[in-house]
Amino acid sequence: MPDRHDEHEDERHTLAFETTAIHAGQDPDPAFGAVAVPIYQTSTYAQEAVGKHRGYDYARTGNPTRTALQTAIAALEGGHGALCFASGMAAQATFFYLLRPGDHVVLGNDVYGGTYRLIARVLAGWGVAFDAVDLGDPDALAAALRDTTRVVWVETPSNPLLKIVDIRRVADAAHAAGAWCVVDNTFASPYLQRPIELGADVVVHSTTKYLGGHSDVVGGALVTTDPELHERLAFLQNSAGAVPGPFDAFLVLRGLKTLAVRMEAHCRNAEAVAAMLAAHPKVARVHYPGLPSHPGHEIAARQMRRFGGMVSFECDTEERALEVCRRTRLFFLAESLGGVESLIEHPGRMTHASVAGSPLEVPPTLVRLSVGIEHPDDLALDLRQALDGA
Ligand SMILES: *Cc1c(COP(=O)(O)O)cnc(C)c1O
């Protein structure tokens, strides 16, 4: 017969996503009962005696606001633990401190440009080898795996072409080769996709995007499944020190609370926008995994709850793509994604300029949308007038 405490723990494990987002790591503050996790804006903590403290001694090593955020993100991803960072790239860079000269990384050939830049232009200088391959092609993955492969890095849906990778298949192949499967879950968020349940060892996030959700903070996270790996990464988080400030942790935590309702609205709007674009005569091709014509539609339907808020499309010429970007009024012309406001951008000249000439180069005719949570009719109308005039 379990005692009351154990019963309570068992209940926790069955809480739904929406409830977890609001409660995990967010009990009322023990000091005054504040229901919002306080911003512990302090660099250090008074100790009662030498070495006798209440779990925190210095704020790079730990901060209660950050702890709350880490607990919440770990619960939402179904991981053992999470570690938060000053940016998505800081999270990735810290993860890669696990590697040694001679190690090899396999990454998808359409991963985030900054990930490619970190591997190809920073890690490569430290003797880490890599291959960028189409992870949708099992033969290409098998051919790329080596004895020295330590990491297979997956991003799905990918940026900006919204390609879908079968996480379970890639995780199985990575494990058979003795490598970790890392999934960048930034585009889907844990509300739509839980890579750990599909076999991933580590999930990475740019919390700047959907987790924060309001275009007002930059941050990152690593979620782990294995306690030993978590300890190694926690050591690296403290050693390298790329931690988020307490106010940034607070903002991401506040964003998390509404993640489920925001993602539903993002998905609803993206579906409406994708349908409008697919029927528009000036649109040559729409990339949205929710469309039955998308090559990854079936896998996406299997491993995601819905299809996300990102849509990209191709025009007939680069000039027209640039003109559409110039003409929208509600869709702001800006880099980044995942906020409540809709954004439009030209990947070739903006977010993906750094991968020009690499295997990750994107078509110049491509336009990317981060569909916000405004009313779908207003968004469809704004895009239609931009296309009609372009
Ligand atoms: C933005 C982004 C990153 C990098 O995150 P920052 O917070 O900008 O450092 C990594 N992966 C993906 C998929 C992203 O969209």
The ligand as a Tripos MOL2 file, in Angstrom:
@<TRIPOS>MOLECULE
LIG
   15    15     1     0     0
SMALL
NO_CHARGES

@<TRIPOS>ATOM
      1 C1         16.3350   29.6290  -33.6950 C.3       1 LIG1
      2 C2         16.7230   28.2080  -33.7850 C.ar      1 LIG1
      3 C3         17.8780   27.7310  -33.1630 C.ar      1 LIG1
      4 C4         18.8600   28.6600  -32.4640 C.3       1 LIG1
      5 O1         18.3280   29.2190  -31.3220 O.3       1 LIG1
      6 P1         18.7370   30.6600  -30.7440 P.3       1 LIG1
      7 O2         17.8490   30.7920  -29.5710 O.co2     1 LIG1
      8 O3         18.4790   31.6630  -31.8370 O.co2     1 LIG1
      9 O4         20.1910   30.6060  -30.3950 O.co2     1 LIG1
     10 C5         18.1520   26.3700  -33.2360 C.ar      1 LIG1
     11 N1         17.3260   25.5220  -33.8900 N.ar      1 LIG1
     12 C6         16.2250   25.9570  -34.5070 C.ar      1 LIG1
     13 C7         15.3550   24.9680  -35.2220 C.3       1 LIG1
     14 C8         15.8750   27.3020  -34.4810 C.ar      1 LIG1
     15 O5         14.7660   27.7050  -35.1080 O.3       1 LIG1
@<TRIPOS>BOND
     1     1     2 1
     2     2     3 ar
     3     2    14 ar
     4     3     4 1
     5     3    10 ar
     6     4     5 1
     7     5     6 1
     8     6     7 2
     9     6     8 1
    10     6     9 1
    11    10    11 ar
    12    11    12 ar
    13    12    13 1
    14    12    14 ar
    15    14    15 1
@<TRIPOS>SUBSTRUCTURE
     1 LIG1         1 GROUP 0 **** ****
